[in-house]
Amino acid sequence: DQVLRVTARNEEQITLLRVLGEQEELQVDFWRHPHSPGHPVDLRVPFPSLLGVKKLLYSHNFSYSIMIEDVQ
């Protein structure tokens, strides 16, 4: 698992992050919830979901970084 720090630039991206969190099959766990643009959002992404989540973030032009490379 990895923890990603994502920064939403606008309300549309905030909404996309909320929808991402509601997709139970991804099992994404917010450590810092999306509430307004410009504020970082931290989410733990299980290993099986990593590629899909990163592709989604990339396709919607999110900026993100890996906070924790390997959550044990």
mmCIF file of the N, C-alpha and C atoms, coordinates in Angstrom:
data_MODEL
# 
_entry.id   MODEL 
# 
loop_
_atom_site.group_PDB 
_atom_site.id 
_atom_site.type_symbol 
_atom_site.label_atom_id 
_atom_site.label_alt_id 
_atom_site.label_comp_id 
_atom_site.label_asym_id 
_atom_site.label_entity_id 
_atom_site.label_seq_id 
_atom_site.pdbx_PDB_ins_code 
_atom_site.Cartn_x 
_atom_site.Cartn_y 
_atom_site.Cartn_z 
_atom_site.occupancy 
_atom_site.B_iso_or_equiv 
_atom_site.pdbx_formal_charge 
_atom_site.auth_seq_id 
_atom_site.auth_comp_id 
_atom_site.auth_asym_id 
_atom_site.auth_atom_id 
_atom_site.pdbx_PDB_model_num 
ATOM 1   N N  . ASP A 1 1  ? 0.841   -1.193 0.000   1.00 0.00 ? 1  ASP A N  1 
ATOM 2   C CA . ASP A 1 1  ? 0.000   0.000  0.000   1.00 0.00 ? 1  ASP A CA 1 
ATOM 3   C C  . ASP A 1 1  ? 0.880   1.248  0.000   1.00 0.00 ? 1  ASP A C  1 
ATOM 4   N N  . GLN A 1 2  ? 0.347   2.327  -0.562  1.00 0.00 ? 2  GLN A N  1 
ATOM 5   C CA . GLN A 1 2  ? 1.051   3.604  -0.545  1.00 0.00 ? 2  GLN A CA 1 
ATOM 6   C C  . GLN A 1 2  ? 0.112   4.688  -0.039  1.00 0.00 ? 2  GLN A C  1 
ATOM 7   N N  . VAL A 1 3  ? 0.701   5.736  0.526   1.00 0.00 ? 3  VAL A N  1 
ATOM 8   C CA . VAL A 1 3  ? -0.073  6.924  0.888   1.00 0.00 ? 3  VAL A CA 1 
ATOM 9   C C  . VAL A 1 3  ? 0.311   8.021  -0.099  1.00 0.00 ? 3  VAL A C  1 
ATOM 10  N N  . LEU A 1 4  ? -0.700  8.550  -0.797  1.00 0.00 ? 4  LEU A N  1 
ATOM 11  C CA . LEU A 1 4  ? -0.485  9.605  -1.775  1.00 0.00 ? 4  LEU A CA 1 
ATOM 12  C C  . LEU A 1 4  ? -0.986  10.926 -1.225  1.00 0.00 ? 4  LEU A C  1 
ATOM 13  N N  . ARG A 1 5  ? -0.248  11.990 -1.477  1.00 0.00 ? 5  ARG A N  1 
ATOM 14  C CA . ARG A 1 5  ? -0.706  13.344 -1.148  1.00 0.00 ? 5  ARG A CA 1 
ATOM 15  C C  . ARG A 1 5  ? -1.126  13.997 -2.460  1.00 0.00 ? 5  ARG A C  1 
ATOM 16  N N  . VAL A 1 6  ? -2.413  14.304 -2.538  1.00 0.00 ? 6  VAL A N  1 
ATOM 17  C CA . VAL A 1 6  ? -3.004  14.838 -3.761  1.00 0.00 ? 6  VAL A CA 1 
ATOM 18  C C  . VAL A 1 6  ? -3.467  16.266 -3.490  1.00 0.00 ? 6  VAL A C  1 
ATOM 19  N N  . THR A 1 7  ? -3.230  17.153 -4.437  1.00 0.00 ? 7  THR A N  1 
ATOM 20  C CA . THR A 1 7  ? -3.723  18.521 -4.305  1.00 0.00 ? 7  THR A CA 1 
ATOM 21  C C  . THR A 1 7  ? -4.731  18.797 -5.418  1.00 0.00 ? 7  THR A C  1 
ATOM 22  N N  . ALA A 1 8  ? -5.962  19.082 -5.012  1.00 0.00 ? 8  ALA A N  1 
ATOM 23  C CA . ALA A 1 8  ? -7.006  19.420 -5.977  1.00 0.00 ? 8  ALA A CA 1 
ATOM 24  C C  . ALA A 1 8  ? -6.922  20.910 -6.294  1.00 0.00 ? 8  ALA A C  1 
ATOM 25  N N  . ARG A 1 9  ? -7.040  21.233 -7.573  1.00 0.00 ? 9  ARG A N  1 
ATOM 26  C CA . ARG A 1 9  ? -6.923  22.629 -8.003  1.00 0.00 ? 9  ARG A CA 1 
ATOM 27  C C  . ARG A 1 9  ? -8.258  23.366 -8.018  1.00 0.00 ? 9  ARG A C  1 
ATOM 28  N N  . ASN A 1 10 ? -9.375  22.601 -8.090  1.00 0.00 ? 10 ASN A N  1 
ATOM 29  C CA . ASN A 1 10 ? -10.684 23.242 -8.203  1.00 0.00 ? 10 ASN A CA 1 
ATOM 30  C C  . ASN A 1 10 ? -11.769 22.338 -7.616  1.00 0.00 ? 10 ASN A C  1 
ATOM 31  N N  . GLU A 1 11 ? -12.993 22.836 -7.596  1.00 0.00 ? 11 GLU A N  1 
ATOM 32  C CA . GLU A 1 11 ? -14.101 22.078 -7.015  1.00 0.00 ? 11 GLU A CA 1 
ATOM 33  C C  . GLU A 1 11 ? -14.374 20.784 -7.786  1.00 0.00 ? 11 GLU A C  1 
ATOM 34  N N  . GLU A 1 12 ? -14.161 20.811 -9.099  1.00 0.00 ? 12 GLU A N  1 
ATOM 35  C CA . GLU A 1 12 ? -14.385 19.606 -9.903  1.00 0.00 ? 12 GLU A CA 1 
ATOM 36  C C  . GLU A 1 12 ? -13.453 18.479 -9.450  1.00 0.00 ? 12 GLU A C  1 
ATOM 37  N N  . GLN A 1 13 ? -12.202 18.818 -9.160  1.00 0.00 ? 13 GLN A N  1 
ATOM 38  C CA . GLN A 1 13 ? -11.258 17.806 -8.689  1.00 0.00 ? 13 GLN A CA 1 
ATOM 39  C C  . GLN A 1 13 ? -11.612 17.335 -7.275  1.00 0.00 ? 13 GLN A C  1 
ATOM 40  N N  . ILE A 1 14 ? -12.110 18.232 -6.440  1.00 0.00 ? 14 ILE A N  1 
ATOM 41  C CA . ILE A 1 14 ? -12.568 17.838 -5.101  1.00 0.00 ? 14 ILE A CA 1 
ATOM 42  C C  . ILE A 1 14 ? -13.671 16.790 -5.237  1.00 0.00 ? 14 ILE A C  1 
ATOM 43  N N  . THR A 1 15 ? -14.622 17.054 -6.131  1.00 0.00 ? 15 THR A N  1 
ATOM 44  C CA . THR A 1 15 ? -15.722 16.114 -6.351  1.00 0.00 ? 15 THR A CA 1 
ATOM 45  C C  . THR A 1 15 ? -15.203 14.773 -6.851  1.00 0.00 ? 15 THR A C  1 
ATOM 46  N N  . LEU A 1 16 ? -14.239 14.791 -7.774  1.00 0.00 ? 16 LEU A N  1 
ATOM 47  C CA . LEU A 1 16 ? -13.656 13.548 -8.282  1.00 0.00 ? 16 LEU A CA 1 
ATOM 48  C C  . LEU A 1 16 ? -12.991 12.737 -7.163  1.00 0.00 ? 16 LEU A C  1 
ATOM 49  N N  . LEU A 1 17 ? -12.312 13.416 -6.257  1.00 0.00 ? 17 LEU A N  1 
ATOM 50  C CA . LEU A 1 17 ? -11.681 12.709 -5.133  1.00 0.00 ? 17 LEU A CA 1 
ATOM 51  C C  . LEU A 1 17 ? -12.734 12.081 -4.228  1.00 0.00 ? 17 LEU A C  1 
ATOM 52  N N  . ARG A 1 18 ? -13.818 12.791 -3.996  1.00 0.00 ? 18 ARG A N  1 
ATOM 53  C CA . ARG A 1 18 ? -14.893 12.234 -3.155  1.00 0.00 ? 18 ARG A CA 1 
ATOM 54  C C  . ARG A 1 18 ? -15.498 10.999 -3.805  1.00 0.00 ? 18 ARG A C  1 
ATOM 55  N N  . VAL A 1 19 ? -15.718 11.063 -5.111  1.00 0.00 ? 19 VAL A N  1 
ATOM 56  C CA . VAL A 1 19 ? -16.263 9.912  -5.840  1.00 0.00 ? 19 VAL A CA 1 
ATOM 57  C C  . VAL A 1 19 ? -15.279 8.738  -5.773  1.00 0.00 ? 19 VAL A C  1 
ATOM 58  N N  . LEU A 1 20 ? -13.998 9.031  -5.916  1.00 0.00 ? 20 LEU A N  1 
ATOM 59  C CA . LEU A 1 20 ? -12.965 8.003  -5.813  1.00 0.00 ? 20 LEU A CA 1 
ATOM 60  C C  . LEU A 1 20 ? -13.059 7.282  -4.467  1.00 0.00 ? 20 LEU A C  1 
ATOM 61  N N  . GLY A 1 21 ? -13.257 8.049  -3.414  1.00 0.00 ? 21 GLY A N  1 
ATOM 62  C CA . GLY A 1 21 ? -13.361 7.473  -2.072  1.00 0.00 ? 21 GLY A CA 1 
ATOM 63  C C  . GLY A 1 21 ? -14.600 6.632  -1.867  1.00 0.00 ? 21 GLY A C  1 
ATOM 64  N N  . GLU A 1 22 ? -15.632 6.860  -2.673  1.00 0.00 ? 22 GLU A N  1 
ATOM 65  C CA . GLU A 1 22 ? -16.889 6.110  -2.537  1.00 0.00 ? 22 GLU A CA 1 
ATOM 66  C C  . GLU A 1 22 ? -16.875 4.795  -3.307  1.00 0.00 ? 22 GLU A C  1 
ATOM 67  N N  . GLN A 1 23 ? -15.867 4.581  -4.129  1.00 0.00 ? 23 GLN A N  1 
ATOM 68  C CA . GLN A 1 23 ? -15.789 3.341  -4.909  1.00 0.00 ? 23 GLN A CA 1 
ATOM 69  C C  . GLN A 1 23 ? -15.207 2.240  -4.033  1.00 0.00 ? 23 GLN A C  1 
ATOM 70  N N  . GLU A 1 24 ? -16.097 1.425  -3.492  1.00 0.00 ? 24 GLU A N  1 
ATOM 71  C CA . GLU A 1 24 ? -15.689 0.432  -2.491  1.00 0.00 ? 24 GLU A CA 1 
ATOM 72  C C  . GLU A 1 24 ? -14.670 -0.575 -3.007  1.00 0.00 ? 24 GLU A C  1 
ATOM 73  N N  . GLU A 1 25 ? -14.733 -0.897 -4.304  1.00 0.00 ? 25 GLU A N  1 
ATOM 74  C CA . GLU A 1 25 ? -13.809 -1.903 -4.828  1.00 0.00 ? 25 GLU A CA 1 
ATOM 75  C C  . GLU A 1 25 ? -12.358 -1.432 -4.780  1.00 0.00 ? 25 GLU A C  1 
ATOM 76  N N  . LEU A 1 26 ? -12.130 -0.112 -4.755  1.00 0.00 ? 26 LEU A N  1 
ATOM 77  C CA . LEU A 1 26 ? -10.769 0.416  -4.684  1.00 0.00 ? 26 LEU A CA 1 
ATOM 78  C C  . LEU A 1 26 ? -10.217 0.389  -3.260  1.00 0.00 ? 26 LEU A C  1 
ATOM 79  N N  . GLN A 1 27 ? -11.093 0.438  -2.267  1.00 0.00 ? 27 GLN A N  1 
ATOM 80  C CA . GLN A 1 27 ? -10.719 0.418  -0.844  1.00 0.00 ? 27 GLN A CA 1 
ATOM 81  C C  . GLN A 1 27 ? -9.730  1.523  -0.482  1.00 0.00 ? 27 GLN A C  1 
ATOM 82  N N  . VAL A 1 28 ? -9.949  2.709  -1.056  1.00 0.00 ? 28 VAL A N  1 
ATOM 83  C CA . VAL A 1 28 ? -9.119  3.876  -0.741  1.00 0.00 ? 28 VAL A CA 1 
ATOM 84  C C  . VAL A 1 28 ? -9.537  4.402  0.631   1.00 0.00 ? 28 VAL A C  1 
ATOM 85  N N  . ASP A 1 29 ? -8.562  4.776  1.435   1.00 0.00 ? 29 ASP A N  1 
ATOM 86  C CA . ASP A 1 29 ? -8.813  5.250  2.797   1.00 0.00 ? 29 ASP A CA 1 
ATOM 87  C C  . ASP A 1 29 ? -8.240  6.662  2.937   1.00 0.00 ? 29 ASP A C  1 
ATOM 88  N N  . PHE A 1 30 ? -9.122  7.641  3.141   1.00 0.00 ? 30 PHE A N  1 
ATOM 89  C CA . PHE A 1 30 ? -8.654  9.021  3.305   1.00 0.00 ? 30 PHE A CA 1 
ATOM 90  C C  . PHE A 1 30 ? -8.064  9.217  4.687   1.00 0.00 ? 30 PHE A C  1 
ATOM 91  N N  . TRP A 1 31 ? -6.851  9.739  4.731   1.00 0.00 ? 31 TRP A N  1 
ATOM 92  C CA . TRP A 1 31 ? -6.233  10.132 5.993   1.00 0.00 ? 31 TRP A CA 1 
ATOM 93  C C  . TRP A 1 31 ? -6.448  11.623 6.213   1.00 0.00 ? 31 TRP A C  1 
ATOM 94  N N  . ARG A 1 32 ? -6.592  12.341 5.134   1.00 0.00 ? 32 ARG A N  1 
ATOM 95  C CA . ARG A 1 32 ? -6.948  13.762 5.169   1.00 0.00 ? 32 ARG A CA 1 
ATOM 96  C C  . ARG A 1 32 ? -7.959  13.967 4.047   1.00 0.00 ? 32 ARG A C  1 
ATOM 97  N N  . HIS A 1 33 ? -9.180  14.316 4.415   1.00 0.00 ? 33 HIS A N  1 
ATOM 98  C CA . HIS A 1 33 ? -10.290 14.340 3.473   1.00 0.00 ? 33 HIS A CA 1 
ATOM 99  C C  . HIS A 1 33 ? -10.276 15.570 2.565   1.00 0.00 ? 33 HIS A C  1 
ATOM 100 N N  . PRO A 1 34 ? -10.852 15.420 1.353   1.00 0.00 ? 34 PRO A N  1 
ATOM 101 C CA . PRO A 1 34 ? -10.953 16.566 0.445   1.00 0.00 ? 34 PRO A CA 1 
ATOM 102 C C  . PRO A 1 34 ? -12.010 17.542 0.946   1.00 0.00 ? 34 PRO A C  1 
ATOM 103 N N  . HIS A 1 35 ? -11.633 18.819 1.112   1.00 0.00 ? 35 HIS A N  1 
ATOM 104 C CA . HIS A 1 35 ? -12.634 19.795 1.544   1.00 0.00 ? 35 HIS A CA 1 
ATOM 105 C C  . HIS A 1 35 ? -12.591 21.080 0.750   1.00 0.00 ? 35 HIS A C  1 
ATOM 106 N N  . SER A 1 36 ? -11.429 21.489 0.270   1.00 0.00 ? 36 SER A N  1 
ATOM 107 C CA . SER A 1 36 ? -11.392 22.694 -0.559  1.00 0.00 ? 36 SER A CA 1 
ATOM 108 C C  . SER A 1 36 ? -10.139 22.685 -1.434  1.00 0.00 ? 36 SER A C  1 
ATOM 109 N N  . PRO A 1 37 ? -10.205 23.334 -2.603  1.00 0.00 ? 37 PRO A N  1 
ATOM 110 C CA . PRO A 1 37 ? -9.055  23.371 -3.511  1.00 0.00 ? 37 PRO A CA 1 
ATOM 111 C C  . PRO A 1 37 ? -7.822  23.975 -2.853  1.00 0.00 ? 37 PRO A C  1 
ATOM 112 N N  . GLY A 1 38 ? -6.670  23.423 -3.209  1.00 0.00 ? 38 GLY A N  1 
ATOM 113 C CA . GLY A 1 38 ? -5.412  23.939 -2.689  1.00 0.00 ? 38 GLY A CA 1 
ATOM 114 C C  . GLY A 1 38 ? -4.962  23.287 -1.395  1.00 0.00 ? 38 GLY A C  1 
ATOM 115 N N  . HIS A 1 39 ? -5.863  22.586 -0.708  1.00 0.00 ? 39 HIS A N  1 
ATOM 116 C CA . HIS A 1 39 ? -5.502  21.890 0.524   1.00 0.00 ? 39 HIS A CA 1 
ATOM 117 C C  . HIS A 1 39 ? -5.148  20.440 0.197   1.00 0.00 ? 39 HIS A C  1 
ATOM 118 N N  . PRO A 1 40 ? -4.047  19.939 0.731   1.00 0.00 ? 40 PRO A N  1 
ATOM 119 C CA . PRO A 1 40 ? -3.642  18.571 0.399   1.00 0.00 ? 40 PRO A CA 1 
ATOM 120 C C  . PRO A 1 40 ? -4.619  17.530 0.941   1.00 0.00 ? 40 PRO A C  1 
ATOM 121 N N  . VAL A 1 41 ? -4.768  16.473 0.183   1.00 0.00 ? 41 VAL A N  1 
ATOM 122 C CA . VAL A 1 41 ? -5.593  15.328 0.555   1.00 0.00 ? 41 VAL A CA 1 
ATOM 123 C C  . VAL A 1 41 ? -4.652  14.133 0.623   1.00 0.00 ? 41 VAL A C  1 
ATOM 124 N N  . ASP A 1 42 ? -4.691  13.415 1.740   1.00 0.00 ? 42 ASP A N  1 
ATOM 125 C CA . ASP A 1 42 ? -3.850  12.224 1.887   1.00 0.00 ? 42 ASP A CA 1 
ATOM 126 C C  . ASP A 1 42 ? -4.733  10.987 1.809   1.00 0.00 ? 42 ASP A C  1 
ATOM 127 N N  . LEU A 1 43 ? -4.357  10.042 0.954   1.00 0.00 ? 43 LEU A N  1 
ATOM 128 C CA . LEU A 1 43 ? -5.136  8.833  0.869   1.00 0.00 ? 43 LEU A CA 1 
ATOM 129 C C  . LEU A 1 43 ? -4.244  7.612  0.783   1.00 0.00 ? 43 LEU A C  1 
ATOM 130 N N  . ARG A 1 44 ? -4.645  6.586  1.532   1.00 0.00 ? 44 ARG A N  1 
ATOM 131 C CA . ARG A 1 44 ? -3.956  5.293  1.484   1.00 0.00 ? 44 ARG A CA 1 
ATOM 132 C C  . ARG A 1 44 ? -4.612  4.476  0.389   1.00 0.00 ? 44 ARG A C  1 
ATOM 133 N N  . VAL A 1 45 ? -3.780  3.973  -0.510  1.00 0.00 ? 45 VAL A N  1 
ATOM 134 C CA . VAL A 1 45 ? -4.286  3.197  -1.635  1.00 0.00 ? 45 VAL A CA 1 
ATOM 135 C C  . VAL A 1 45 ? -3.718  1.774  -1.534  1.00 0.00 ? 45 VAL A C  1 
ATOM 136 N N  . PRO A 1 46 ? -4.596  0.766  -1.451  1.00 0.00 ? 46 PRO A N  1 
ATOM 137 C CA . PRO A 1 46 ? -4.106  -0.616 -1.405  1.00 0.00 ? 46 PRO A CA 1 
ATOM 138 C C  . PRO A 1 46 ? -3.344  -0.958 -2.686  1.00 0.00 ? 46 PRO A C  1 
ATOM 139 N N  . PHE A 1 47 ? -2.341  -1.815 -2.561  1.00 0.00 ? 47 PHE A N  1 
ATOM 140 C CA . PHE A 1 47 ? -1.494  -2.158 -3.697  1.00 0.00 ? 47 PHE A CA 1 
ATOM 141 C C  . PHE A 1 47 ? -2.286  -2.554 -4.948  1.00 0.00 ? 47 PHE A C  1 
ATOM 142 N N  . PRO A 1 48 ? -3.325  -3.417 -4.849  1.00 0.00 ? 48 PRO A N  1 
ATOM 143 C CA . PRO A 1 48 ? -4.042  -3.822 -6.064  1.00 0.00 ? 48 PRO A CA 1 
ATOM 144 C C  . PRO A 1 48 ? -4.733  -2.653 -6.788  1.00 0.00 ? 48 PRO A C  1 
ATOM 145 N N  . SER A 1 49 ? -4.986  -1.552 -6.091  1.00 0.00 ? 49 SER A N  1 
ATOM 146 C CA . SER A 1 49 ? -5.680  -0.406 -6.687  1.00 0.00 ? 49 SER A CA 1 
ATOM 147 C C  . SER A 1 49 ? -4.734  0.694  -7.157  1.00 0.00 ? 49 SER A C  1 
ATOM 148 N N  . LEU A 1 50 ? -3.448  0.578  -6.844  1.00 0.00 ? 50 LEU A N  1 
ATOM 149 C CA . LEU A 1 50 ? -2.503  1.670  -7.097  1.00 0.00 ? 50 LEU A CA 1 
ATOM 150 C C  . LEU A 1 50 ? -2.460  2.116  -8.558  1.00 0.00 ? 50 LEU A C  1 
ATOM 151 N N  . LEU A 1 51 ? -2.306  1.181  -9.464  1.00 0.00 ? 51 LEU A N  1 
ATOM 152 C CA . LEU A 1 51 ? -2.165  1.542  -10.873 1.00 0.00 ? 51 LEU A CA 1 
ATOM 153 C C  . LEU A 1 51 ? -3.415  2.278  -11.369 1.00 0.00 ? 51 LEU A C  1 
ATOM 154 N N  . GLY A 1 52 ? -4.585  1.759  -11.046 1.00 0.00 ? 52 GLY A N  1 
ATOM 155 C CA . GLY A 1 52 ? -5.824  2.387  -11.478 1.00 0.00 ? 52 GLY A CA 1 
ATOM 156 C C  . GLY A 1 52 ? -6.009  3.781  -10.912 1.00 0.00 ? 52 GLY A C  1 
ATOM 157 N N  . VAL A 1 53 ? -5.700  3.940  -9.634  1.00 0.00 ? 53 VAL A N  1 
ATOM 158 C CA . VAL A 1 53 ? -5.853  5.250  -8.988  1.00 0.00 ? 53 VAL A CA 1 
ATOM 159 C C  . VAL A 1 53 ? -4.872  6.252  -9.591  1.00 0.00 ? 53 VAL A C  1 
ATOM 160 N N  . LYS A 1 54 ? -3.622  5.847  -9.790  1.00 0.00 ? 54 LYS A N  1 
ATOM 161 C CA . LYS A 1 54 ? -2.627  6.757  -10.363 1.00 0.00 ? 54 LYS A CA 1 
ATOM 162 C C  . LYS A 1 54 ? -2.994  7.146  -11.796 1.00 0.00 ? 54 LYS A C  1 
ATOM 163 N N  . LYS A 1 55 ? -3.529  6.197  -12.574 1.00 0.00 ? 55 LYS A N  1 
ATOM 164 C CA . LYS A 1 55 ? -3.973  6.519  -13.936 1.00 0.00 ? 55 LYS A CA 1 
ATOM 165 C C  . LYS A 1 55 ? -5.108  7.534  -13.905 1.00 0.00 ? 55 LYS A C  1 
ATOM 166 N N  . LEU A 1 56 ? -6.035  7.357  -12.983 1.00 0.00 ? 56 LEU A N  1 
ATOM 167 C CA . LEU A 1 56 ? -7.156  8.292  -12.848 1.00 0.00 ? 56 LEU A CA 1 
ATOM 168 C C  . LEU A 1 56 ? -6.649  9.687  -12.488 1.00 0.00 ? 56 LEU A C  1 
ATOM 169 N N  . LEU A 1 57 ? -5.741  9.767  -11.520 1.00 0.00 ? 57 LEU A N  1 
ATOM 170 C CA . LEU A 1 57 ? -5.185  11.059 -11.113 1.00 0.00 ? 57 LEU A CA 1 
ATOM 171 C C  . LEU A 1 57 ? -4.464  11.727 -12.286 1.00 0.00 ? 57 LEU A C  1 
ATOM 172 N N  . TYR A 1 58 ? -3.683  10.927 -13.019 1.00 0.00 ? 58 TYR A N  1 
ATOM 173 C CA . TYR A 1 58 ? -2.945  11.459 -14.161 1.00 0.00 ? 58 TYR A CA 1 
ATOM 174 C C  . TYR A 1 58 ? -3.897  11.960 -15.249 1.00 0.00 ? 58 TYR A C  1 
ATOM 175 N N  . SER A 1 59 ? -4.940  11.189 -15.525 1.00 0.00 ? 59 SER A N  1 
ATOM 176 C CA . SER A 1 59 ? -5.848  11.543 -16.621 1.00 0.00 ? 59 SER A CA 1 
ATOM 177 C C  . SER A 1 59 ? -6.665  12.795 -16.318 1.00 0.00 ? 59 SER A C  1 
ATOM 178 N N  . HIS A 1 60 ? -6.800  13.129 -15.024 1.00 0.00 ? 60 HIS A N  1 
ATOM 179 C CA . HIS A 1 60 ? -7.545  14.336 -14.640 1.00 0.00 ? 60 HIS A CA 1 
ATOM 180 C C  . HIS A 1 60 ? -6.609  15.470 -14.204 1.00 0.00 ? 60 HIS A C  1 
ATOM 181 N N  . ASN A 1 61 ? -5.323  15.343 -14.527 1.00 0.00 ? 61 ASN A N  1 
ATOM 182 C CA . ASN A 1 61 ? -4.322  16.391 -14.272 1.00 0.00 ? 61 ASN A CA 1 
ATOM 183 C C  . ASN A 1 61 ? -4.166  16.770 -12.802 1.00 0.00 ? 61 ASN A C  1 
ATOM 184 N N  . PHE A 1 62 ? -4.284  15.791 -11.922 1.00 0.00 ? 62 PHE A N  1 
ATOM 185 C CA . PHE A 1 62 ? -3.999  16.038 -10.504 1.00 0.00 ? 62 PHE A CA 1 
ATOM 186 C C  . PHE A 1 62 ? -2.492  16.075 -10.304 1.00 0.00 ? 62 PHE A C  1 
ATOM 187 N N  . SER A 1 63 ? -2.053  16.912 -9.373  1.00 0.00 ? 63 SER A N  1 
ATOM 188 C CA . SER A 1 63 ? -0.666  16.817 -8.945  1.00 0.00 ? 63 SER A CA 1 
ATOM 189 C C  . SER A 1 63 ? -0.669  16.007 -7.651  1.00 0.00 ? 63 SER A C  1 
ATOM 190 N N  . TYR A 1 64 ? 0.253   15.050 -7.562  1.00 0.00 ? 64 TYR A N  1 
ATOM 191 C CA . TYR A 1 64 ? 0.320   14.222 -6.354  1.00 0.00 ? 64 TYR A CA 1 
ATOM 192 C C  . TYR A 1 64 ? 1.752   13.783 -6.128  1.00 0.00 ? 64 TYR A C  1 
ATOM 193 N N  . SER A 1 65 ? 2.005   13.377 -4.899  1.00 0.00 ? 65 SER A N  1 
ATOM 194 C CA . SER A 1 65 ? 3.307   12.813 -4.565  1.00 0.00 ? 65 SER A CA 1 
ATOM 195 C C  . SER A 1 65 ? 3.079   11.614 -3.661  1.00 0.00 ? 65 SER A C  1 
ATOM 196 N N  . ILE A 1 66 ? 4.091   10.766 -3.577  1.00 0.00 ? 66 ILE A N  1 
ATOM 197 C CA . ILE A 1 66 ? 4.008   9.595  -2.710  1.00 0.00 ? 66 ILE A CA 1 
ATOM 198 C C  . ILE A 1 66 ? 4.557   9.996  -1.345  1.00 0.00 ? 66 ILE A C  1 
ATOM 199 N N  . MET A 1 67 ? 3.676   9.999  -0.345  1.00 0.00 ? 67 MET A N  1 
ATOM 200 C CA . MET A 1 67 ? 4.107   10.350 1.024   1.00 0.00 ? 67 MET A CA 1 
ATOM 201 C C  . MET A 1 67 ? 4.771   9.158  1.710   1.00 0.00 ? 67 MET A C  1 
ATOM 202 N N  . ILE A 1 68 ? 4.131   7.997  1.604   1.00 0.00 ? 68 ILE A N  1 
ATOM 203 C CA . ILE A 1 68 ? 4.680   6.792  2.217   1.00 0.00 ? 68 ILE A CA 1 
ATOM 204 C C  . ILE A 1 68 ? 4.732   5.722  1.118   1.00 0.00 ? 68 ILE A C  1 
ATOM 205 N N  . GLU A 1 69 ? 5.927   5.280  0.815   1.00 0.00 ? 69 GLU A N  1 
ATOM 206 C CA . GLU A 1 69 ? 6.152   4.348  -0.293  1.00 0.00 ? 69 GLU A CA 1 
ATOM 207 C C  . GLU A 1 69 ? 5.560   2.973  -0.029  1.00 0.00 ? 69 GLU A C  1 
ATOM 208 N N  . ASP A 1 70 ? 5.702   2.500  1.213   1.00 0.00 ? 70 ASP A N  1 
ATOM 209 C CA . ASP A 1 70 ? 5.282   1.133  1.520   1.00 0.00 ? 70 ASP A CA 1 
ATOM 210 C C  . ASP A 1 70 ? 4.680   1.084  2.928   1.00 0.00 ? 70 ASP A C  1 
ATOM 211 N N  . VAL A 1 71 ? 3.353   1.134  2.992   1.00 0.00 ? 71 VAL A N  1 
ATOM 212 C CA . VAL A 1 71 ? 2.670   1.070  4.289   1.00 0.00 ? 71 VAL A CA 1 
ATOM 213 C C  . VAL A 1 71 ? 2.607   -0.392 4.708   1.00 0.00 ? 71 VAL A C  1 
ATOM 214 N N  . GLN A 1 72 ? 3.121   -0.696 5.880   1.00 0.00 ? 72 GLN A N  1 
ATOM 215 C CA . GLN A 1 72 ? 3.107   -2.087 6.373   1.00 0.00 ? 72 GLN A CA 1 
ATOM 216 C C  . GLN A 1 72 ? 1.854   -2.329 7.177   1.00 0.00 ? 72 GLN A C  1 
# 
